[in-house]
Amino acid sequence: MLYLIGRILFGILFYTVFRLSVEGRERVPKTGGVLLVANHASALDPPLLGFASPRPVHFMAKAELFEIPVLSWAISRLHAFPVRRGAADRSAVRTAIEVLQRGEVVGIFPEGTRTQTGELLPPQRGAGLIALRAGVPVVPVALIGTFRPLRFERGIPRINRFIVRFGEPIDLSEHRDGESKEAVERINQRMMQEIEKLVRGER
């Protein structure tokens, strides 16, 4: 119920204020585990991706948020689970894989943190490792317009238009040759390349 209420409220915000447009939603498989990988430029990215997806999405959220009683209760019911940033969090990786293997959707931001320049950041190891171990379809997603969505030009407020663009599932079969550092790196680079294409409107 809380997830549904959140979708309604964010839907009103995204469509009325940010004039949201969603492209390629049908590219998300209707059943089975799916890993959504997207660029990250704003705190609005998780609810935006969750709203745009045709299926409920589970997200990692920094562990500190789960130490706040009321907030912890709320975000847990919004399908979030904790991750400790700054180090490899094996528990978060295991949780993500378990969610995927029971046929649900997980959303990941491979960059690991929000960009401060609007440019894509190098990917962290976690997303590639999850994609490798889970063996589920990986769908790249571009979140466009979320970097500094509200800005002022000569004192006049300007609000960006949001676009969410889903790409075709990525074929990672050629990279599934073990869990070496090189294999994970290749998967991460491939995911970021597909995200960048979507950001540029090339897919």
Buried (B, 14 or more C-beta within 10 A) or exposed (E): EEEEEBBEEBBEBBBEBBEBBBBBEEBBBEEEBBBBBBBBBBEBBBBBBBBBBBBEBBBBBBBEBBEEEEBBEBBBEBBBBBBBEEEEBEEBBEBBBBBBBEEBBBBBBBBBEBBEEEEBBEBBBBBBBBBBBBBBBBBBBBBBBBBEBEEEEEEEEEEBEBBBBBBEBBEBEEBEEEEEEEBBBBBBBBBBEBBBBBBEEEB
